[in-house]
Amino acid sequence: MNNKNDTLYVFCYDFPSNKEGNKRRAKITKILEGHGNRAQYSVFEVRMSSTEELEKLISRLEKKMNLIEDQLRVYPMDSTAEKKIRILGKGQVFHLEDVYVF
C-alpha cells in the first residue's frame, strides 16, 4: 500500500548487447518488474518504504550484474522532485493506489 513516507526511486540500466548481457538484463528486468513499474525500456519507477528495503533490492540486483560491463543507476525522488516530474507524450508516474489485485 502506498504510504506518504514512501520514496520513489528511478532505476535506469544499461547492459551490453551480447548474449551474456542480454541474459543479465532479463534477470534485472524480472526483479524490477516485481518491485515497480516499467516507465521505459530500461527505466523503472519503484516505491520503497525504507532504506533497508532499498539496500536489499540493490544487493539482489548487484549479484546478477557484471559490474565491469553493466551499469545500473538509482535516483531517489523526494516528494518535491516527484511533483515536478514532467512526462511528454504517452505515460504517467506510477502510483501504488493505481494498482488493483483481484
Sine and cosine of phi, psi and omega as CSV:
sin_phi,cos_phi,sin_psi,cos_psi,sin_omega,cos_omega
0.00,0.00,0.64,-0.77,-0.02,-1.00
-0.94,0.34,0.77,-0.63,0.00,-1.00
-0.89,-0.45,0.63,-0.78,-0.03,-1.00
-0.90,0.44,-0.25,0.97,0.05,-1.00
-1.00,-0.02,-0.10,1.00,0.05,-1.00
-0.90,0.43,0.54,-0.84,0.06,-1.00
-0.93,-0.36,0.68,-0.73,0.09,-1.00
-1.00,0.07,0.77,-0.64,0.07,-1.00
-0.88,-0.48,0.66,-0.75,0.08,-1.00
-0.97,-0.26,0.86,-0.50,0.02,-1.00
-0.97,-0.24,0.83,-0.56,0.02,-1.00
-0.82,-0.58,0.71,-0.71,-0.01,-1.00
-0.71,-0.70,0.38,-0.93,0.05,-1.00
-0.58,-0.81,0.82,-0.57,-0.01,-1.00
-0.79,-0.61,0.45,-0.89,0.04,-1.00
-0.89,0.46,0.50,-0.87,0.02,-1.00
-1.00,-0.04,0.91,0.41,0.11,-0.99
-0.71,-0.71,0.07,-1.00,-0.10,-0.99
-0.83,0.56,-0.74,0.68,-0.04,-1.00
-0.93,0.37,-0.68,0.73,0.03,-1.00
-0.89,0.46,-0.64,0.77,0.03,-1.00
-0.90,0.44,-0.63,0.77,0.04,-1.00
-0.90,0.43,-0.70,0.71,0.00,-1.00
-0.92,0.40,-0.65,0.76,0.03,-1.00
-0.85,0.52,-0.69,0.73,0.00,-1.00
-0.88,0.47,-0.64,0.77,0.03,-1.00
-0.91,0.41,-0.69,0.72,0.02,-1.00
-0.90,0.44,-0.69,0.72,0.01,-1.00
-0.86,0.51,-0.72,0.70,-0.02,-1.00
-0.88,0.48,-0.68,0.74,0.02,-1.00
-0.89,0.45,-0.74,0.67,-0.04,-1.00
-0.92,0.39,-0.57,0.82,0.05,-1.00
-0.88,0.47,-0.45,0.89,0.04,-1.00
-0.98,0.19,-0.14,0.99,-0.06,-1.00
-0.86,-0.51,-0.29,0.96,-0.08,-1.00
-0.32,-0.95,-0.40,-0.92,-0.10,-1.00
-0.89,-0.47,0.71,-0.70,0.06,-1.00
-0.97,0.24,0.88,-0.47,0.01,-1.00
-1.00,0.01,-0.61,0.79,0.05,-1.00
-0.54,-0.84,-0.01,-1.00,-0.10,-1.00
-0.79,0.62,-0.72,0.70,-0.04,-1.00
-0.86,-0.50,0.48,0.88,-0.03,-1.00
-0.74,-0.68,0.78,-0.63,0.04,-1.00
-0.83,-0.56,0.57,-0.82,0.15,-0.99
-0.96,-0.28,0.83,-0.55,-0.07,-1.00
-0.77,-0.64,0.75,-0.67,0.07,-1.00
-0.98,-0.18,0.73,-0.68,0.01,-1.00
-0.78,-0.63,0.60,-0.80,-0.03,-1.00
-1.00,-0.09,-0.20,0.98,-0.01,-1.00
-0.46,-0.89,0.38,-0.92,0.07,-1.00
-0.90,0.43,-0.58,0.81,0.01,-1.00
-0.89,0.46,-0.67,0.74,0.03,-1.00
-0.89,0.46,-0.68,0.73,0.03,-1.00
-0.89,0.46,-0.74,0.67,-0.03,-1.00
-0.89,0.45,-0.57,0.82,0.05,-1.00
-0.91,0.42,-0.68,0.73,0.03,-1.00
-0.91,0.42,-0.71,0.70,0.00,-1.00
-0.87,0.49,-0.67,0.74,0.02,-1.00
-0.88,0.47,-0.67,0.74,0.03,-1.00
-0.89,0.46,-0.68,0.74,0.02,-1.00
-0.91,0.40,-0.70,0.72,-0.04,-1.00
-0.85,0.52,-0.59,0.81,0.00,-1.00
-0.91,0.40,-0.37,0.93,-0.01,-1.00
-1.00,-0.07,-0.08,1.00,-0.11,-0.99
-0.98,-0.19,0.37,-0.93,0.25,-0.97
-0.98,-0.19,0.97,-0.24,-0.14,-0.99
-0.93,0.37,-0.18,0.98,0.06,-1.00
-1.00,0.06,-0.57,0.82,-0.09,-1.00
-0.97,-0.23,-0.47,0.88,-0.13,-0.99
-0.98,-0.18,0.31,-0.95,0.06,-1.00
-0.64,-0.76,0.73,-0.68,0.10,-0.99
-0.71,-0.70,0.80,-0.59,0.03,-1.00
-0.91,-0.42,0.62,-0.78,0.02,-1.00
-0.82,-0.57,0.88,-0.48,-0.02,-1.00
-0.93,-0.37,0.89,-0.45,0.09,-1.00
-0.97,0.23,0.65,-0.76,0.01,-1.00
-0.88,-0.48,0.98,-0.21,0.05,-1.00
-0.93,0.36,0.16,-0.99,-0.11,-0.99
-0.87,0.48,-0.54,0.84,0.03,-1.00
-0.92,0.39,-0.73,0.68,0.01,-1.00
-0.91,0.41,-0.64,0.77,-0.03,-1.00
-0.88,0.48,-0.62,0.79,0.01,-1.00
-0.92,0.39,-0.34,0.94,-0.04,-1.00
-0.99,-0.12,0.05,1.00,0.00,-1.00
-0.88,0.47,0.73,-0.68,0.04,-1.00
-0.88,-0.48,0.77,-0.64,0.03,-1.00
-0.87,-0.49,0.84,-0.54,0.06,-1.00
-0.98,-0.20,0.77,-0.63,-0.04,-1.00
1.00,0.07,-0.41,-0.91,-0.09,-1.00
-0.93,0.36,0.66,-0.75,0.11,-0.99
0.74,-0.67,0.24,-0.97,0.05,-1.00
-0.41,-0.91,0.32,-0.95,0.06,-1.00
-0.97,0.24,0.69,-0.73,-0.03,-1.00
-0.96,0.28,0.77,-0.63,0.10,-1.00
-0.81,-0.59,0.73,-0.68,-0.05,-1.00
-0.87,0.49,-0.51,0.86,0.00,-1.00
-0.93,0.36,-0.18,0.98,0.05,-1.00
-0.99,0.14,-0.11,0.99,-0.07,-1.00
-0.97,-0.23,0.73,-0.68,0.03,-1.00
-0.85,-0.53,0.72,-0.70,0.01,-1.00
-0.92,-0.40,0.81,-0.59,0.00,-1.00
-0.94,-0.35,0.00,0.00,0.00,0.00
